[in-house]
Amino acid sequence: MYKYLTLLNEIENMVKSGKYKQGERIPSIRSLSESYNCNKSTVIRTLTELERKHVLYSLPKSGYYVVISKNELKQGKKLVFDFSSSAPDPAVFPYLDFQHCINQAIDIYKNDLFIYGTPRGLPSLIDVVQKQLTNYQVFAKKQNIFITSGIQQALSILAAIPFPNNKKTILIVKCTL
């Protein structure tokens, strides 16, 4: 078995058994590599996989922590839903899970997150739309698919392209979710 899988299983078992408690910081990469007599890259690979499995989460320049699971009801305690407020109960709202997801999104999409995109739309979204259209027997080339974030952008694109058969009338459909 690979060294990182052994390390992964051992850390995961320590979390499940309670040796590493929820919210607790686990040992550093350096100390884990020394304890398990392995390379730091092996430890990093293990921790990345445990983070992907949502067993651990990382805080930059702080370390890795055990994910805090949802509160379980204590025996005899009844669950009460209060619909008078639209806000969730702060005690059960998964702030750390949400923070973990936001951090992951920033890490993965950091180059595309705060830019407007290409004039034709996000390339990965165009790929998905093309596949979805193909499922409905609509065969469109990627260069013919435009995704806009507003009517002004759509009108600008439409004004710049020549229409077949010298037509002058266009139909615009606004989709809202």
LINJO-V662960 format. One record per residue. N is the residue number from 0. RES is the residue in three letters. PSI is psi in radians with two decimals (none if undefined). Layout:
# LINJO-V662960
n & res & psi
N & RES & PSI
N & RES & PSI
This chain:
# LINJO-V662960
n & res & psi
0 & MET & 2.55
1 & TYR & 2.59
2 & LYS & -0.71
3 & TYR & -0.55
4 & LEU & -0.66
5 & THR & -0.83
6 & LEU & -0.74
7 & LEU & -0.84
8 & ASN & -0.70
9 & GLU & -0.78
10 & ILE & -0.74
11 & GLU & -0.71
12 & ASN & -0.65
13 & MET & -0.61
14 & VAL & -0.81
15 & LYS & -0.65
16 & SER & -0.27
17 & GLY & 0.05
18 & LYS & -0.74
19 & TYR & 2.00
20 & LYS & 2.79
21 & GLN & 2.30
22 & GLY & -0.16
23 & GLU & 2.51
24 & ARG & 2.32
25 & ILE & 2.93
26 & PRO & 2.74
27 & SER & 2.89
28 & ILE & -0.77
29 & ARG & -0.84
30 & SER & -0.58
31 & LEU & -0.71
32 & SER & -0.61
33 & GLU & -0.74
34 & SER & -0.69
35 & TYR & 0.10
36 & ASN & 0.96
37 & CYS & 3.00
38 & ASN & 2.63
39 & LYS & -0.60
40 & SER & -0.54
41 & THR & -0.75
42 & VAL & -0.74
43 & ILE & -0.73
44 & ARG & -0.75
45 & THR & -0.85
46 & LEU & -0.63
47 & THR & -0.73
48 & GLU & -0.71
49 & LEU & -0.55
50 & GLU & -0.71
51 & ARG & -0.60
52 & LYS & -0.04
53 & HIS & 0.65
54 & VAL & -0.65
55 & LEU & 2.83
56 & TYR & 2.68
57 & SER & 2.58
58 & LEU & 2.17
59 & PRO & 2.37
60 & LYS & 0.35
61 & SER & -0.76
62 & GLY & -2.90
63 & TYR & 2.45
64 & TYR & 2.69
65 & VAL & 2.32
66 & VAL & 2.40
67 & ILE & 2.09
68 & SER & 2.93
69 & LYS & 2.58
70 & ASN & 2.30
71 & GLU & 2.56
72 & LEU & 2.38
73 & LYS & 2.61
74 & GLN & 2.38
75 & GLY & -0.27
76 & LYS & 2.28
77 & LYS & 2.55
78 & LEU & 2.20
79 & VAL & 2.23
80 & PHE & 2.15
81 & ASP & 1.88
82 & PHE & 0.13
83 & SER & -0.29
84 & SER & 2.56
85 & SER & -0.12
86 & ALA & 2.43
87 & PRO & 2.79
88 & ASP & 2.12
89 & PRO & -0.44
90 & ALA & -0.43
91 & VAL & -0.06
92 & PHE & 2.26
93 & PRO & 1.25
94 & TYR & -0.78
95 & LEU & -0.66
96 & ASP & -0.75
97 & PHE & -0.75
98 & GLN & -0.71
99 & HIS & -0.78
100 & CYS & -0.75
101 & ILE & -0.79
102 & ASN & -0.72
103 & GLN & -0.76
104 & ALA & -0.71
105 & ILE & -0.75
106 & ASP & -0.74
107 & ILE & -0.76
108 & TYR & 0.42
109 & LYS & -0.58
110 & ASN & -0.42
111 & ASP & -0.09
112 & LEU & -0.73
113 & PHE & 0.33
114 & ILE & 2.79
115 & TYR & -0.51
116 & GLY & -3.05
117 & THR & 2.81
118 & PRO & -0.45
119 & ARG & -0.21
120 & GLY & 3.00
121 & LEU & 2.11
122 & PRO & -0.70
123 & SER & -0.58
124 & LEU & -0.62
125 & ILE & -0.71
126 & ASP & -0.78
127 & VAL & -0.75
128 & VAL & -0.72
129 & GLN & -0.77
130 & LYS & -0.71
131 & GLN & -0.73
132 & LEU & -0.69
133 & THR & -0.65
134 & ASN & -0.47
135 & TYR & 0.30
136 & GLN & 0.52
137 & VAL & 1.95
138 & PHE & 1.75
139 & ALA & 2.48
140 & LYS & 2.61
141 & LYS & -0.66
142 & GLN & -0.20
143 & ASN & 0.05
144 & ILE & 2.17
145 & PHE & 2.31
146 & ILE & 2.11
147 & THR & 2.77
148 & SER & 0.13
149 & GLY & 2.87
150 & ILE & -0.60
151 & GLN & -0.74
152 & GLN & -0.72
153 & ALA & -0.76
154 & LEU & -0.64
155 & SER & -0.75
156 & ILE & -0.79
157 & LEU & -0.61
158 & ALA & -0.40
159 & ALA & -0.24
160 & ILE & 2.55
161 & PRO & 2.47
162 & PHE & 2.53
163 & PRO & 2.61
164 & ASN & 0.42
165 & ASN & 0.59
166 & LYS & 2.68
167 & LYS & -0.22
168 & THR & 2.41
169 & ILE & 2.72
170 & LEU & 2.26
171 & ILE & 2.27
172 & VAL & 2.22
173 & LYS & 2.13
174 & CYS & 2.25
175 & THR & 2.52
176 & LEU & none
